[in-house]
Amino acid sequence: MTEFRDRNVLVIGLGRSGLGAARLLSHLGARVTVSELRPETKGVDLPEGVRIVTGPHREELLDGTDMVVVSPGVPTWIEILREANRRGVEVVSEIEVAYRCTEVLGIPWVCVTGTNGKTTTTTMISEMLRAAGHDILTGGNIGVAMTELVLERLQAGGLDGVRYVVAEVSSFQLETIRRLRPYVAVLLNITPDHQDRYPGPAEYREAKLRLFMNQTPSDRAVLNYDQLREVSRACPSQVYFFSRTEEVRGAFLRDGLLWLNTDLLSPILEAKEMGVRGTHNIENALAASVASYLCGAGLEDIRRVLKGFKGLPHRLEYVATVRGVDFYNDSKATNMDSVLKSVEGFGGGVILILGGKDKGADFSELLRVKSRLKAIVAIGEARRKILSQLGPHLRVYEATGMGDAIGICMEVSQDGDVVLLSPGCASFDMYRDYEHRGDDFKEKVRSLQYAVKG
């Protein structure tokens, strides 16, 4: 950790990751400057001595700078980062800073990436390892900056007791890793997403595959056999798979039963015993089982967690039943692959609330599950595109907001139907983030529930 002492570090962006990085680096003795586009930073809690420069990112801030730390929401192609590269200044992600603090102590990392399922799988792995008695740090893209967690441990006495770091990592974070080397690297899936950030699917895929670039033969990779088996040829580590269709080395589904197949072939549990529903959650459970077993979790630890795990907020979360209609909050579904898998979790009668800020989605993909869809209620900036792509084939209604959407759902639904908020879009046209969107949905559904009861 002494590598940061007395170094001049520029942090780009004052979001959750930027704040965590600035605080940790200051604690470690770096001289920190933060460049933030927003003109107002009143109330930001930073240590004394950290300098904040607001407004456009100015290239003169690179003068004398030894390292630039970039937040995941900041595109790597902005001019100040290009200039840093031209000058030979190291540009790293916030999660790379956290990794370097644990690297010197030899603490192994378990990293999970993929288009969908990252947060659920990361949480499952963490709970399985805790069930096995290990002290775990869990963070990253899951909601808590890893630098913030590392700082908390350092201030509380140190990192010596930490057995594993379990991190959810996004493609944005992976773009600027340098030395991050996961002991176990999990790649769940790659489907079209973030088409507003990447020139094409090849660049998005390339960012995801950076997860494996520093691995060695003593490390492990866990891959989706049904979609990404060819990635194994380029992995320098030992490869394990998970699959819903084939019996593989790793974990697989056969006749409704989840199996672990590593050193021994062992049944885990029946899929119907899991605490969460959906085919995507079977895949998440298989991946988590392999990863945690490779880190020392026992079969009983894995089994107990899968039975008791009830899912996470905003991820196919049951909200309420109103007049015989079940309401589910899947606000975290911000791409079409995630929406499709969520719809597939129900037999039929789904009234889907879809839309928000479009990320380049092809909404016509929903025609693959047309038989399960009773109607679409389109919201946000994407609603006209949704109407044009799906209107000729499905019943599509336009709503002015979440309250209007729920009202339409109640009008067209009947006993036994499902109302599913699974937007397939970003939230920023109407909300701060997907959590704000999901919370608004839940609040309005519960208000409706109370009104009906009254």
N, C-alpha and C positions, 0 to 999 in steps of 0.2 A: 504493500500500500504506500510505501515511501516514494513510489514513482510519480505521485501527484504533488508531492511537497515542493513548494516554491516554484511551481510551474504556472504559467499564464494560460488560463483556460477561458475560452469564449463559449458560452452556452446560447444556442439559438432556440428561442421559444420559451415562454414562461408558463406552459401548461403543467400538468401533473408530472410529466417526466422531466421537464426542464427545472422545475422547483426541486425535485428530488436530487437531480444531478448537482445543482448549484449548492444545495445544503451539504451534501456528502463531500463534494470536492473542497468546499470551504473548511469543513471539519478536518479534512486530511491535509490541510495546509496549502492548498492551491490559492492563487490569486484569481478570483472569478469575476468575469464580466458577463452580464446577461443582455442579449439583444432581443427586444420584444416589440412586435409591430404595433400592438395596442398602445394608444397614448396614455391610458389611465392604468396605473399599477398600484393605486392606493390600497392599503390593507394587505399587500403581499408580505408574507412572513419569511424574510431572508436574514441570514446572520449578518452582523455588523461587518462592514468591509466589502461585501458583495455589491458591485456597481451595476445599476440597471440603466440601459440606454434604450429609450423608446423611439418609435418611428421606423422608417425603412432601415433594413440591415445595411450598415455602411461598411464598405470594404476597408476603410482605415482602422476599423476595430481589429483587423487581422495583424496590424503592425505589432511585432513583438510577441504574438500569440504562439504558444507551443502546441495547443490542441484545441479542436472545435468539437463540442458535443451537440448533436442535433436531436431534437425531439422527433418522434415518429410521424407526427402530423406535418412536418416541414419537408417539402419535396427536395430531393437531393440535387435537382437541376437548377435551383435558384442561383443567382449570380455570385453571391458571397461564398457559397460552397464550391462553386467552380473555381473561383479565385483562390480559395484555400488549397484546392488540389493543385492548381498551377504553381503555387508557392511552396508546395511540398509540406503543408501543414496537415497533420493527421486529423481526419474527420471520423468520429466514432459515434455510435449510438449510445443512449443513456444506459441501456442494458449491458453494453460492453464495459462501461465504467464499473458497474456492480460486479460483473464477472471477474475483472482484474483484482478486485478487493478480496475475492474468495479464492482465486487461482493460487495465490501464494500459500494458502493454507491447505491446498489439495482437496477442497470440498467439491464433490462431483455434482454436476448439473443434469437435470432431466428437463429437456425442452420439448414443447409440444407446439406444432404449427399445422396449418391447413386452412382451407377456406372456411370450413364449418366444423363445429364441435370442439374447438380448442378449449374454451372455458370449461365446459362440462368434463372433458377428459382430464384436463389439468387438475380440476377439483377432485375427481375420482382418484387419480394417482396419489395426490396429497393425502387424502383420507385413508387410502390403503396403507401408505407408508407410516402414517401416524398410528393406525391400528396395529402396525407391527412394532410400535414403540420408538420410532425414529423422530428426532427433532428436525422439523422441516421449515424452510422458508418458502412461501408460495407467493408469487407476484408476477410482475411483468405486464403484459397486455390485458391481464385478467382484471385490472382495475387499480392495483396499487403499484406504484413505481418501485422496481427492485432496489434502486438506490436508496429510496426512503426506508425500506425494510432493513437494508444493510446498515444504514446510519443508526436506526433505532437499536439494533443489536450492539453496535460499537459503543453507543452511549450507555447501554445497559451492562457493559462489561466485556463484550467481545463476541467473536463468531466461533469460538472453539467448540461449543457444544453442537453446532449445526452439522447434521449428518448428510443432508441433501438439500439442494436448491431446486425447486420445481417451478419452471417458468413457462408461461404462455408467451409465445413470441409471434409477432406479426411479420408480414413481408416487409413492411416499412422499417421495422427494427432490424431485420436481417440485412437490409441494404448496406448498412454501415457497421457491421461487426467486423472485427479484425482477428482477434485471438479466441473468441468464444468457441469452446470445444465441449459439446455435451457428451457426458458418459452414455446417456441414452437419448437419442434423438427420434422423436415420433412425428411422422408426416401422415396426417389423417386423410387428406384428399386435396385435389386441386381442381377447382371449377371456375368458370369465368366470374371475375369480381374486380372491383377497383379499376374499371375500364376508364374512369376519369383521371387516373393517376399514371397508368402504364400505357405505352404506345400500343401494346398488343398482348395476347396471352403468353407469348414466349418470354417476354420480359418479366411478367408476373411469376411465371413458373421458375425462371432463373433465380429470382429473389428468394423464393421458397427453398430451393435446393441449396442455397448457401448454408443452410443449417448443418449440412454434412461436411463442409469443406475442410474443417480442421480435425475431423475425427481420424482415429488410427485403428489398427486391427484390435486393439484392446477395448474399443468402445462398441456400442450397439446401436443399430438402427431398427426402428419398428415402422413397417410400411404397409399401406393398404394394398393387399395382393390383387383385389378385384379391379383396381384402377391404376396402380402405380408400380406394378411388379418390375417394369423395365428400369426403374430408378435404381434397383439393387445392383445393376451392373456397374454403376459409377460410384457406389458407396465404398469407401475404404474400410468400413467397420464391419462387424459381424451382423448379418441381416436376419431379422425375424419378421414374420408377416402376421396380419390378422385378416380374416376373410369370412364373409357370410355365405360363400358358395363352394369353397374348396377346403380340403383338409391340408393345412399348411404347418410348417414349423413356426410356432408362435401360439396363436389362438384362433379358433374357428367355431362356426355354428353348424351343428348337424342335428337334424330331426328335433329342432326346438331346444337343443341343449348347447350351452357354451362349454367349450373344451379348451384346456391349456395343454400345449404340446411343446415342451422345451426339453428338459432332461428326461421327463416322464410324460406320458399321456394321461391326463387327469381331468375328470369332469368338474366343472365349476358350479353351475346351477342351471335350472331351466330358465329360458328367457322370460316366461310368464311370472317367475318369482322376483324379477327385477322390480325395483321401486319406481322406475320411470318407463314410459311407453315409447314406441316408435322404433323403426328400423335403424335410424341414425344413432339412437342410443345403444342399440346392440353393438354397432361398430365402435362407438366410443368405449363401451364396456370391455370389448375384446382388446382394443389397443391399450387401455389402462391396465388390464389384467397382465398382459405381457410385460409392459414397462415396469410395473411395480414388483412383479415376481423377479425380474432381472436385478432389482435393487434390494431384494431380500424379504419382501412381503410373502407371507405364507398363504396357502390356499384358503384357509379359514378366514384370514384377514380380508382377502379379496371378496370372498363369498358374503361375509357379513356387511361389507360396505355396499355391495351391489344390491343386496336385499333392502338395506335401509336408506339408500340414496333416493331422495324424492325430487331431484332436479333443482334447477336454479331459477331465480326470478328472471322473467322475460324470455324464458326458453321453454316453450310449450307448457306454460304454467297455467294450471287450472285456476280460474278466478271465482266463478259462481255458476249456479243454475237458476235461470229466470224463466218461469212459465214453461218448464220442461226443456229449455234450450241451454246447452252448455257453452260457456264462454272461456276461451283460452287466449292467453297473452303470449305471443311469440315475437315480441318486438325486436329481439336480437336478430331475427331472420332478415338480413339486409341484402341477400342475393337470391337468385331464382332457384339454385340448387337446394338451398336451405328451405325455401318455401315448398318446393316439391316434396321433399322428405317429410315435412310437417303435415302436408295434406295427405300423404300416403299413410300417415299414422291413424287416419280415420276411415271408416268403411264407406261413408257417403254423407250426403246432407250437409256439406260444408258451405257456409256462407263466409267468404273470405274478404277481409278488409285488407286492401292492397294499395300501395303507393307511398309517396313521399318525394324525396329528392332523387331523381333518376341517376343511376350510376352507369347507364348504358345497357340496361337489362333488356332481354328479349322476352317480353311477357307472354308471347305466344307459346312458350315452352309449357305453360300451364295446360295446354290442350292435351298433353300426355295424361293428365289426371282429370280430364273433363267429366268423366262419369262420376267422380266423387264430389264435384262442385255443383251446388245448387244455384249459387249466384256470386257475383263479384261486386264489392262496394269499393269504388276507387276514390282515393283521397290524395291531397297534396299536388305538387307541381306535375307529377307524372300521370295525373288522372286522364288527361286527354289522350295521351299515348296508349294508356291501358284500354281506353274505350275503342280507339282505332284498331288495336291489335286483337282484342278479344270480343268486342261488341258484335261482330258478325257471327260468332260461334257460341257465346254464352250470354246469360242475363247479366248485364253490367249496369250498375247505378253509380252516378256521381254524387259525392257528398262534399259539403263545404267545410267540414271539420269532423273531429272525432265524435262529438255528441250527435251530429247529424247522421254520421255513419252507423252508429249504434241504433239510432232510431229507425233507420231504413232496415237494418238487420232484423229488428223486432217485427217490423211490418211484413217482411217476406218469409219469416221463419215459422216453423210449427214444431210441435212436441217431438223431441228426438233429434232435432237438428243441432249443428255445432256452429257457433260463431268464432272464427279464428282470425285474430289480428296477427298476420304474418306478412309484413309490408313489402319485402323484397327490394327496399330502397333505403337510402340514408334518411335521417330524420331532420336535417338542419333547415329544411324549408318551413317547418312548423314548430320544432322543439330543439332544446339544447343538445339532446343526445337520445339514443334509443331507450335509455332508462326513463327519461322524462316522458317520452311517448308512451311507454308501457304503463307507467304510473298513472298517467292521465286516463288511459283506457280502463285500468282497474278501478280507478276512482269513479268514473262515470258508470261503469257496470254495477258497482256496488250501490251507487245512488239509485240506479234503476231498480235494483233488487229491493232496497228498502221501500221505495215508492210503491212497488207492486204489492209488497207485504202489507204496507199501510192501507 
